[in-house]
Amino acid sequence: MLQLAPTPLPSPAAGRRPRPSSACICCSSVRALEEAKRVVLVRHGQSTWNAEGRIQGSSDASVLTPKGEAQAETCRQMLASDSFDACFTSPLARSRRTAEIIWQGRGRGRGDGLIPDPDLREIDLYSFQGLLKREGRERYGPLYRQWQKNAAEFSIDGHYPVQELWDRARSCWERILAHRGKSVLVVAHNAVNQALVATSLGLGAEHFRILLQSNCGASVLDFTPRAGGGPPTVCLNRLNQTPNSPVAGGSSAGRKTSKRIILACQGATQSSSESSPQPSPAWSWLAIGMKTGETNASLILVMYTVNCPLLWVPD
């Protein structure tokens, strides 16, 4: 079993707002689960502002493009065999429409069974929202560079957007895990889905942009109760699953990235088949790797496990 420990936090420098705690959401703030729960996170399809290269943030001025609608339909087909008891969704139009497409045939009518949650809106970027990215660079200069280079410490208009986002993600987990359903779909946005994955594994805001979510990419988290009560174990079963190869060339989540995490799942081997009558590839993580822009290698192996999912077991 691969166990992750919370990232230790440095002492805040004088005059600097301390980062929020990176403790796993499965701590004292979340009650123990009575039964196992699966949560599937999906990012919305391509929006008009995605296509324009405009900074969206929590603005609700963009809608799905025809490509975004097609991506949502592909995601619906990809998840067709999955059973969901409820669907939490961001109230923003681009996510709401994506959720409606994926949810087709599951409720009694359009939108039936969808649970809007305002904390699932995209990251609040205040004065940046609505600007083309080149306009942000030209108008804000050093401040925009800080957003690009050190997002966890970035502040604008008196706010720390990424730190606020991590707080919202923890709040969302309270409601998602309290839902009585055993399998819950969440349709939201790139940044907030990153924060949901990170906070479930006890990762702090410094991991922003490492867990990028592509348009209509799906990530799966499994929560399992612990014997005797206490916080559940958390298994990252899938990360940003899309119909495309995760090591293919091009950008990630609509932007260039110098580093990203890739989880590769191995198939059954002879030895694993002998020890497990029904091996499941989805539960057999082979590697966690980082793809970098400075190397021709598709995958740099940094961890190796056999027939073991990525698990977070809180203390």
C-alpha positions as CSV (number, residue, x, y, z in Angstrom):
1,M,0.0,0.0,0.0
2,L,1.3,3.4,-0.9
3,Q,0.7,5.9,1.8
4,L,0.8,9.7,1.5
5,A,1.6,11.9,4.5
6,P,0.3,15.5,4.7
7,T,2.8,18.1,3.3
8,P,4.5,19.9,6.3
9,L,3.8,23.6,6.3
10,P,6.6,26.1,6.7
11,S,6.3,28.8,9.3
12,P,4.7,31.9,7.6
13,A,7.0,34.8,7.0
14,A,6.3,38.0,8.8
15,G,3.5,39.9,7.2
16,R,2.4,37.0,5.0
17,R,-1.0,35.4,5.4
18,P,-0.4,31.8,6.5
19,R,-1.5,29.1,4.1
20,P,-4.6,27.0,5.1
21,S,-3.8,23.7,6.7
22,S,-3.1,20.9,4.2
23,A,-4.7,18.3,6.5
24,C,-6.8,15.7,4.8
25,I,-10.5,16.4,4.6
26,C,-11.1,13.0,6.3
27,C,-10.1,14.4,9.7
28,S,-12.1,15.8,12.6
29,S,-14.0,18.2,10.3
30,V,-15.7,15.3,8.5
31,R,-17.6,12.7,10.3
32,A,-16.8,9.0,9.9
33,L,-18.5,7.3,7.0
34,E,-20.9,4.4,7.6
35,E,-20.4,2.8,4.2
36,A,-18.1,3.1,1.2
37,K,-18.6,6.0,-1.1
38,R,-17.4,6.8,-4.7
39,V,-17.1,10.3,-6.0
40,V,-16.5,11.0,-9.7
41,L,-15.3,14.5,-10.5
42,V,-15.8,15.9,-14.1
43,R,-14.7,19.2,-15.5
44,H,-17.1,21.0,-17.9
45,G,-16.7,20.9,-21.7
46,Q,-14.9,23.6,-23.7
47,S,-16.5,27.0,-23.1
48,T,-16.6,30.1,-25.3
49,W,-14.0,31.8,-23.1
50,N,-11.8,28.6,-23.2
51,A,-11.7,28.9,-26.9
52,E,-11.0,32.7,-26.8
53,G,-8.2,32.3,-24.3
54,R,-10.1,34.5,-21.8
55,I,-9.7,34.3,-18.0
56,Q,-13.0,32.9,-16.7
57,G,-12.7,32.6,-13.0
58,S,-16.1,32.4,-11.4
59,S,-17.7,34.6,-14.1
60,D,-20.8,33.2,-15.6
61,A,-20.5,34.9,-19.0
62,S,-19.3,31.9,-21.0
63,V,-21.3,28.9,-22.3
64,L,-20.3,25.6,-23.9
65,T,-19.1,25.7,-27.5
66,P,-20.3,23.0,-30.0
67,K,-17.0,21.2,-29.2
68,G,-17.8,21.4,-25.5
69,E,-21.2,19.9,-26.0
70,A,-19.7,17.1,-28.0
71,Q,-17.1,16.5,-25.2
72,A,-19.9,16.3,-22.6
73,E,-21.7,13.7,-24.8
74,T,-18.5,11.7,-25.0
75,C,-18.1,11.9,-21.3
76,R,-21.7,10.8,-20.9
77,Q,-20.9,7.7,-22.9
78,M,-17.7,7.1,-21.0
79,L,-19.7,7.1,-17.7
80,A,-22.7,5.2,-19.1
81,S,-22.0,2.1,-17.1
82,D,-21.5,4.0,-13.9
83,S,-24.4,4.2,-11.5
84,F,-24.9,7.5,-9.6
85,D,-27.3,8.4,-6.8
86,A,-26.9,12.2,-7.2
87,C,-25.0,14.9,-9.2
88,F,-23.6,17.9,-7.5
89,T,-22.8,20.7,-9.9
90,S,-21.4,24.2,-10.1
91,P,-24.2,26.7,-10.7
92,L,-22.2,28.3,-13.5
93,A,-23.8,27.8,-17.0
94,R,-20.9,25.9,-18.6
95,S,-20.8,23.3,-15.8
96,R,-24.6,23.1,-15.4
97,R,-25.0,22.4,-19.1
98,T,-22.3,19.7,-19.0
99,A,-24.0,18.1,-16.0
100,E,-27.4,18.1,-17.9
101,I,-25.8,16.3,-20.8
102,I,-24.1,13.7,-18.7
103,W,-27.2,13.2,-16.6
104,Q,-29.5,12.5,-19.5
105,G,-31.6,9.4,-18.9
106,R,-30.7,9.3,-15.2
107,G,-33.4,11.6,-13.8
108,R,-37.1,12.1,-14.6
109,G,-36.4,15.2,-16.7
110,R,-33.8,17.7,-17.7
111,G,-31.9,18.9,-14.5
112,D,-33.8,16.5,-12.3
113,G,-31.4,15.1,-9.6
114,L,-28.9,17.9,-10.0
115,I,-27.7,19.6,-6.8
116,P,-26.2,23.1,-7.4
117,D,-23.6,24.1,-4.9
118,P,-22.2,27.7,-5.1
119,D,-18.9,26.5,-3.5
120,L,-18.3,24.4,-6.6
121,R,-18.0,27.5,-8.8
122,E,-14.6,28.1,-10.4
123,I,-11.8,30.0,-8.6
124,D,-12.6,33.6,-7.9
125,L,-10.0,35.7,-9.9
126,Y,-11.6,39.1,-9.3
127,S,-10.1,41.9,-11.5
128,F,-8.6,39.3,-13.8
129,Q,-11.9,37.9,-14.9
130,G,-13.0,38.6,-18.4
131,L,-9.5,39.6,-19.6
132,L,-7.8,37.9,-22.4
133,K,-4.6,36.3,-21.1
134,R,-2.4,38.7,-23.1
135,E,-4.4,41.6,-21.6
136,G,-3.7,40.3,-18.2
137,R,0.0,40.2,-18.9
138,E,0.0,43.7,-20.4
139,R,-2.2,45.4,-17.8
140,Y,-1.0,43.7,-14.6
141,G,2.6,42.8,-15.4
142,P,4.3,41.6,-12.2
143,L,1.0,40.6,-10.6
144,Y,0.1,38.4,-13.5
145,R,3.5,36.8,-13.4
146,Q,3.0,36.0,-9.7
147,W,-0.3,34.3,-10.6
148,Q,1.6,32.2,-13.2
149,K,4.6,31.4,-11.1
150,N,3.5,31.3,-7.5
151,A,-0.3,30.9,-7.5
152,A,-0.5,29.6,-3.9
153,E,0.8,32.9,-2.6
154,F,-0.9,35.1,-5.2
155,S,-3.2,37.9,-4.0
156,I,-5.4,40.3,-5.9
157,D,-7.9,42.9,-4.7
158,G,-7.2,41.9,-1.1
159,H,-7.9,38.2,-1.7
160,Y,-5.8,35.0,-1.9
161,P,-7.7,33.1,-4.6
162,V,-6.0,29.7,-4.4
163,Q,-6.1,29.7,-0.6
164,E,-9.8,30.6,-0.7
165,L,-10.4,27.9,-3.2
166,W,-8.8,25.2,-0.9
167,D,-11.1,26.4,1.9
168,R,-14.1,26.1,-0.4
169,A,-13.1,22.6,-1.5
170,R,-13.0,21.4,2.2
171,S,-16.5,22.9,2.6
172,C,-17.8,21.1,-0.5
173,W,-16.5,17.7,0.8
174,E,-18.6,18.1,4.0
175,R,-21.8,18.2,1.9
176,I,-20.7,15.7,-0.7
177,L,-19.7,13.0,1.8
178,A,-22.7,13.7,3.9
179,H,-25.0,12.8,1.0
180,R,-26.7,9.4,1.6
181,G,-25.8,8.1,-1.9
182,K,-23.0,5.5,-2.4
183,S,-21.9,7.0,-5.7
184,V,-21.9,10.7,-6.4
185,L,-21.1,12.6,-9.6
186,V,-19.6,16.1,-9.3
187,V,-19.5,18.4,-12.4
188,A,-17.5,21.6,-11.9
189,H,-14.3,23.2,-13.1
190,N,-10.5,22.8,-13.6
191,A,-9.3,24.6,-10.5
192,V,-12.0,23.6,-8.1
193,N,-11.7,19.9,-9.1
194,Q,-7.9,20.2,-8.6
195,A,-8.6,21.5,-5.1
196,L,-11.1,18.7,-4.4
197,V,-8.6,16.0,-5.4
198,A,-5.8,17.7,-3.5
199,T,-7.7,18.3,-0.2
200,S,-9.0,14.7,-0.2
201,L,-5.3,13.5,-0.2
202,G,-4.1,16.1,2.3
203,L,-2.2,18.1,-0.3
204,G,-1.8,21.9,0.1
205,A,-2.3,24.8,-2.2
206,E,1.3,24.5,-3.5
207,H,0.0,21.6,-5.6
208,F,-2.2,23.9,-7.7
209,R,-1.7,23.3,-11.4
210,I,-0.1,19.9,-10.8
211,L,-3.4,18.0,-10.9
212,L,-4.8,19.7,-14.0
213,Q,-8.2,18.7,-15.2
214,S,-8.9,18.6,-19.0
215,N,-12.3,19.6,-20.4
216,C,-14.6,16.7,-19.5
217,G,-11.8,14.8,-17.8
218,A,-13.0,12.5,-15.0
219,S,-11.2,11.7,-11.7
220,V,-12.4,9.1,-9.3
221,L,-12.0,9.0,-5.5
222,D,-13.1,6.1,-3.3
223,F,-13.7,6.6,0.4
224,T,-13.7,3.5,2.6
225,P,-14.8,3.5,6.3
226,R,-12.2,2.4,8.8
227,A,-12.8,-0.3,11.3
228,G,-13.7,1.2,14.6
229,G,-14.8,4.5,13.1
230,G,-12.6,7.5,12.4
231,P,-11.8,9.1,9.1
232,P,-12.0,6.9,6.0
233,T,-9.2,5.9,3.8
234,V,-9.1,7.7,0.4
235,C,-8.1,6.0,-2.9
236,L,-7.4,8.1,-6.0
237,N,-8.7,5.5,-8.5
238,R,-8.5,7.5,-11.6
239,L,-7.0,10.9,-12.4
240,N,-8.2,13.1,-15.3
241,Q,-9.5,10.2,-17.5
242,T,-10.2,11.2,-21.0
243,P,-10.5,9.4,-24.4
244,N,-7.0,10.8,-25.3
245,S,-3.6,9.5,-24.2
246,P,-2.2,11.3,-21.1
247,V,1.3,11.3,-22.6
248,A,0.3,12.6,-26.0
249,G,1.9,15.9,-27.1
250,G,0.1,19.2,-26.7
251,S,-1.3,21.2,-23.9
252,S,-3.1,20.1,-20.7
253,A,-6.4,21.5,-19.7
254,G,-6.2,24.1,-22.4
255,R,-2.8,25.4,-21.4
256,K,0.9,24.5,-21.7
257,T,2.4,22.9,-18.6
258,S,6.0,22.0,-17.7
259,K,5.1,19.3,-15.3
260,R,2.1,17.1,-14.5
261,I,1.3,13.9,-12.7
262,I,0.3,10.8,-14.7
263,L,-1.1,7.7,-13.1
264,A,-0.6,4.6,-15.3
265,C,-2.8,1.5,-14.7
266,Q,-1.3,-1.9,-15.4
267,G,-3.2,-5.0,-16.5
268,A,-3.3,-8.3,-14.7
269,T,-0.2,-10.3,-14.5
270,Q,0.1,-14.1,-14.1
271,S,1.2,-13.7,-10.4
272,S,-1.6,-11.2,-9.7
273,S,-4.1,-13.4,-11.4
274,E,-3.1,-16.3,-9.1
275,S,-3.4,-14.3,-6.0
276,S,-6.6,-12.5,-7.0
277,P,-9.4,-14.4,-8.8
278,Q,-10.8,-11.3,-10.5
279,P,-8.1,-8.7,-10.8
280,S,-9.3,-5.3,-11.8
281,P,-7.0,-3.0,-13.9
282,A,-8.7,0.0,-12.3
283,W,-7.3,-1.0,-9.0
284,S,-3.7,-1.8,-10.2
285,W,-1.7,1.3,-10.4
286,L,1.7,0.7,-12.1
287,A,3.3,4.1,-11.7
288,I,3.1,7.7,-10.8
289,G,5.1,9.8,-13.2
290,M,5.9,13.4,-14.1
291,K,5.9,14.5,-17.7
292,T,8.2,17.4,-18.3
293,G,8.7,19.8,-21.2
294,E,12.4,19.6,-20.9
295,T,12.8,15.9,-21.8
296,N,11.9,13.7,-24.7
297,A,11.0,10.9,-22.3
298,S,7.2,10.4,-22.2
299,L,7.3,9.3,-18.6
300,I,9.7,9.6,-15.7
301,L,9.1,6.9,-13.2
302,V,9.2,8.2,-9.7
303,M,7.2,5.6,-7.8
304,Y,6.3,2.0,-8.5
305,T,3.7,-0.3,-6.9
306,V,2.1,-3.5,-8.1
307,N,-1.6,-4.2,-7.8
308,C,-2.1,-1.4,-5.4
309,P,-4.1,1.8,-5.8
310,L,-2.9,5.2,-4.7
311,L,-4.2,5.5,-1.1
312,W,-4.3,8.2,1.5
313,V,-4.6,6.7,5.0
314,P,-5.1,9.5,7.6
315,D,-3.4,9.2,10.9
